[in-house]
Amino acid sequence: MRPRSFFSLTISRHLLPTCLREHHKLARQCAAEGVDHIRFLARLVEMEMIDRERRMVERRIKAARFPPSKASTASTSPSSRAQQDAGARDARCEWIERRENAIALGPSGTGKTHVALGLGLAACQKGLSVGFTTAAALVSEMMEARDERRLLRFQKQMVGYKLLIIDELGFVPLSKTGAELLFELISQRYERGSTLITSNLPFDEWTETFGSERLTGALLDRLTHHVSILEMNGESYRLAHSRARKAKIRP
C-alpha cells in the first residue's frame, strides 16, 4: 500500500475532513488553471469552512427535534400574508438576539406550525440553538423528569435554548401540576431567551388550558412583555387541499 502523504497525515490529524477528501481533486484543478500554492490553500480552507458550517447547521437542526414530515414542507407550502410578513421581518433572527417572544394564534390548519418551523430553521442557519416541542409533550417530559429527580437538569436544558418553540398550546387542557411547571419554565426563560408559542385559542380562552386566571395572567404578562403577535386567520390549508383533491377526482 502506498504511504500517505505528509499533507494527508497533517490535515487528518487536525480533523479537516473536507480538506482530506478534496485536496487531490482541487490540486489537479489548480494545476490546470495555473493557480499558485497560496491560492490553492485559500480555496481549500474556504471549502472546509463552508462544509463545516453546513455540518453545524445540520447538527443544530437535528438537535432541535423538528417533526420531519412538517419540517420538510415548511419552506414549500402555500404562504398566507401573515407567513410572508413573518418571513420577511424575522429571517435575520434579530428578534431572537433581542430575546423577544412570538405567539402565532389562529384556527387549526392555518399555518402556525409552518411559520414556527420556518423561523426555527432560520435560527439554526444563523447559528442559534433551537428546541421544538408540543405543549403536551413538554409538560409530560417535565412531570417525568420531576418524578425521576432530574427536573432541574431538564429545565436548564430548556432554558439554554436561544429559541424554544412550544407548539399546539391549548389543544389539550393541562393538569394543575403541568400548568405550574410550564409557567415556571417560561418564567425562567423570561428575558433570557426567545419563546415562540403557537395556539388555536385566543388569549381570553387560555384560562381553559391553565385552569387558573391568576396563573394565566402571570404567564401572559411575561410572554407579552416583548412579543410579536402573528394572527393566522385564513382558511385551513388542509381543508383547502382536501377540497382541491376531491375536485380533481370528480368526473
VOFIFI-784991 format. One line per field, with one value per residue (C-alpha): x, y, z; residue in three letters. Coordinates in nm, 3 decimals. Example, Ala and Ser with C-alpha at 12.3 -4.5 7.8 and 13.67 -1.06 7.14 Angstrom:
// residues 2
X	[1.230/1.367]
Y	[-0.450/-0.106]
Z	[0.780/0.714]
code	[ALA/SER]
This chain:
// residues 251
X	[0.000/0.137/0.229/0.002/0.146/0.261/-0.016/-0.282/-0.148/-0.135/-0.489/-0.626/-0.459/-0.626/-0.970/-1.024/-1.236/-1.323/-0.957/-0.864/-1.138/-1.095/-0.727/-0.616/-0.902/-0.853/-0.475/-0.527/-0.778/-0.547/-0.252/-0.457/-0.556/-0.207/-0.312/-0.025/0.007/-0.122/-0.446/-0.478/-0.462/-0.705/-0.958/-0.911/-0.964/-1.271/-1.418/-1.353/-1.518/-1.827/-1.864/-1.806/-2.083/-2.317/-2.247/-2.302/-2.639/-2.738/-2.643/-2.846/-3.148/-3.116/-3.078/-3.391/-3.603/-3.830/-4.108/-3.961/-4.281/-4.361/-4.006/-3.961/-4.258/-4.207/-4.048/-4.269/-4.629/-4.852/-4.790/-5.054/-4.994/-4.904/-4.649/-4.495/-4.477/-4.317/-4.063/-3.970/-3.943/-3.775/-3.545/-3.244/-3.343/-3.277/-3.581/-3.411/-3.092/-3.308/-3.467/-3.816/-4.108/-4.355/-4.705/-4.891/-5.267/-5.534/-5.761/-5.620/-5.465/-5.385/-5.006/-4.897/-4.663/-4.517/-4.439/-4.277/-4.070/-3.960/-3.841/-3.674/-3.487/-3.376/-3.242/-3.046/-2.893/-2.791/-2.603/-2.860/-2.967/-3.332/-3.565/-3.902/-4.177/-4.552/-4.702/-4.839/-4.507/-4.313/-4.538/-4.522/-4.139/-4.122/-4.352/-4.150/-3.826/-3.971/-4.066/-3.713/-3.549/-3.384/-3.619/-3.353/-3.128/-3.414/-3.517/-3.157/-3.155/-3.480/-3.371/-3.044/-3.206/-3.181/-3.524/-3.774/-4.077/-4.383/-4.640/-5.012/-5.075/-5.445/-5.515/-5.505/-5.602/-5.317/-5.329/-5.264/-4.911/-4.845/-4.963/-4.743/-4.438/-4.492/-4.535/-4.213/-4.019/-4.149/-4.067/-3.711/-3.674/-3.811/-3.561/-3.303/-3.417/-3.694/-4.005/-4.235/-4.579/-4.850/-5.208/-5.553/-5.705/-5.729/-5.573/-5.906/-5.953/-5.610/-5.757/-5.933/-5.588/-5.418/-5.721/-5.640/-5.697/-5.418/-5.165/-5.277/-5.247/-4.898/-4.791/-4.924/-4.761/-4.419/-4.483/-4.624/-4.375/-4.162/-4.371/-4.480/-4.834/-4.893/-5.264/-5.332/-5.694/-5.705/-5.880/-5.738/-5.469/-5.558/-5.927/-5.846/-5.610/-5.880/-6.135/-5.895/-5.814/-6.182/-6.249/-5.984/-6.134/-6.484/-6.568]
Y	[0.000/0.343/0.556/0.851/1.192/1.422/1.663/1.393/1.293/1.654/1.751/1.420/1.479/1.821/1.684/1.861/1.605/1.823/1.912/1.545/1.447/1.725/1.827/1.589/1.695/2.064/2.037/1.894/2.169/2.444/2.298/2.301/2.664/2.777/2.865/2.903/2.726/3.017/3.044/2.665/2.662/2.955/2.769/2.452/2.633/2.807/2.470/2.336/2.634/2.617/2.244/2.283/2.544/2.313/2.030/2.259/2.371/2.008/1.926/2.219/2.114/1.756/1.874/2.092/1.779/1.933/1.698/1.557/1.549/1.913/2.043/1.910/2.116/2.429/2.617/2.480/2.503/2.794/3.108/3.334/3.708/3.653/3.388/3.614/3.905/3.686/3.553/3.894/4.052/3.773/3.595/3.772/3.647/3.984/3.933/3.626/3.820/4.073/3.787/3.876/3.632/3.546/3.400/3.260/3.246/3.101/2.807/2.464/2.427/2.792/2.751/2.829/2.533/2.602/2.959/2.832/2.577/2.834/3.067/2.779/2.666/3.025/3.042/2.719/2.861/3.172/2.960/2.977/2.683/2.583/2.342/2.230/2.053/2.050/2.186/1.844/1.668/1.935/1.912/1.532/1.541/1.786/1.574/1.263/1.449/1.568/1.213/1.095/1.384/1.535/1.830/2.093/1.944/1.929/2.289/2.404/2.240/2.410/2.749/2.719/2.732/3.066/2.985/2.743/2.663/2.533/2.412/2.342/2.515/2.485/2.160/1.968/2.110/2.091/1.950/2.188/2.050/2.060/2.421/2.523/2.351/2.521/2.858/2.802/2.721/3.025/3.240/3.102/3.188/3.541/3.785/3.505/3.358/3.379/3.162/3.104/2.962/2.851/2.821/2.767/2.971/3.349/3.484/3.517/3.140/3.037/3.001/2.688/2.536/2.652/2.625/2.942/3.307/3.414/3.175/3.260/3.632/3.597/3.380/3.625/3.912/3.751/3.629/3.952/4.195/4.180/3.997/3.982/3.851/3.660/3.625/3.330/3.374/3.229/2.915/2.583/2.470/2.105/2.174/2.366/2.089/1.826/2.024/2.065/1.695/1.598/1.841/1.666/1.322/1.420/1.312]
Z	[0.000/-0.096/0.210/0.275/0.200/0.477/0.369/0.413/0.754/0.870/0.775/0.902/1.237/1.261/1.172/0.840/0.656/0.358/0.301/0.323/0.078/-0.176/-0.179/-0.461/-0.687/-0.612/-0.662/-1.012/-1.092/-0.965/-1.158/-1.479/-1.415/-1.319/-0.964/-0.718/-0.382/-0.176/-0.369/-0.370/0.010/0.032/-0.182/0.021/0.352/0.212/0.109/0.460/0.626/0.403/0.460/0.834/0.858/0.664/0.908/1.207/1.069/1.015/1.376/1.510/1.304/1.430/1.792/1.760/1.704/1.443/1.327/0.999/0.795/0.874/0.859/0.505/0.382/0.591/0.302/0.023/0.146/0.040/0.245/0.396/0.430/0.796/0.698/0.434/0.676/0.943/0.699/0.566/0.913/1.105/0.858/1.011/1.359/1.520/1.745/1.890/1.955/2.142/2.342/2.230/2.207/1.932/1.950/1.649/1.702/1.476/1.398/1.322/0.977/0.911/0.904/1.260/1.286/0.941/1.045/1.366/1.176/0.921/1.195/1.377/1.066/1.000/1.356/1.306/0.990/1.183/1.436/1.717/1.933/1.889/2.066/1.929/2.124/2.168/2.488/2.583/2.523/2.713/3.019/3.007/2.994/3.283/3.500/3.420/3.496/3.828/3.925/3.838/4.026/3.719/3.670/3.738/3.471/3.221/3.297/3.249/2.906/2.807/2.938/2.744/2.400/2.224/2.078/2.233/2.015/2.202/1.951/1.994/2.326/2.402/2.220/2.549/2.893/3.144/3.493/3.781/3.821/3.448/3.420/3.712/3.561/3.226/3.396/3.591/3.273/3.085/3.388/3.389/3.021/3.068/2.912/2.888/2.557/2.299/2.324/2.027/2.105/1.864/1.987/1.843/2.128/2.168/2.485/2.667/2.641/2.771/3.119/2.989/2.930/3.251/3.478/3.673/3.585/3.817/3.660/3.306/3.375/3.519/3.224/2.964/3.149/3.095/2.742/2.605/2.758/2.440/2.180/1.818/1.763/1.437/1.366/1.135/1.037/0.687/0.566/0.684/0.440/0.500/0.429/0.110/-0.005/0.060/-0.141/-0.432/-0.433/-0.432/-0.718/-0.928/-0.857/-0.967/-1.327]
code	[MET/ARG/PRO/ARG/SER/PHE/PHE/SER/LEU/THR/ILE/SER/ARG/HIS/LEU/LEU/PRO/THR/CYS/LEU/ARG/GLU/HIS/HIS/LYS/LEU/ALA/ARG/GLN/CYS/ALA/ALA/GLU/GLY/VAL/ASP/HIS/ILE/ARG/PHE/LEU/ALA/ARG/LEU/VAL/GLU/MET/GLU/MET/ILE/ASP/ARG/GLU/ARG/ARG/MET/VAL/GLU/ARG/ARG/ILE/LYS/ALA/ALA/ARG/PHE/PRO/PRO/SER/LYS/ALA/SER/THR/ALA/SER/THR/SER/PRO/SER/SER/ARG/ALA/GLN/GLN/ASP/ALA/GLY/ALA/ARG/ASP/ALA/ARG/CYS/GLU/TRP/ILE/GLU/ARG/ARG/GLU/ASN/ALA/ILE/ALA/LEU/GLY/PRO/SER/GLY/THR/GLY/LYS/THR/HIS/VAL/ALA/LEU/GLY/LEU/GLY/LEU/ALA/ALA/CYS/GLN/LYS/GLY/LEU/SER/VAL/GLY/PHE/THR/THR/ALA/ALA/ALA/LEU/VAL/SER/GLU/MET/MET/GLU/ALA/ARG/ASP/GLU/ARG/ARG/LEU/LEU/ARG/PHE/GLN/LYS/GLN/MET/VAL/GLY/TYR/LYS/LEU/LEU/ILE/ILE/ASP/GLU/LEU/GLY/PHE/VAL/PRO/LEU/SER/LYS/THR/GLY/ALA/GLU/LEU/LEU/PHE/GLU/LEU/ILE/SER/GLN/ARG/TYR/GLU/ARG/GLY/SER/THR/LEU/ILE/THR/SER/ASN/LEU/PRO/PHE/ASP/GLU/TRP/THR/GLU/THR/PHE/GLY/SER/GLU/ARG/LEU/THR/GLY/ALA/LEU/LEU/ASP/ARG/LEU/THR/HIS/HIS/VAL/SER/ILE/LEU/GLU/MET/ASN/GLY/GLU/SER/TYR/ARG/LEU/ALA/HIS/SER/ARG/ALA/ARG/LYS/ALA/LYS/ILE/ARG/PRO]
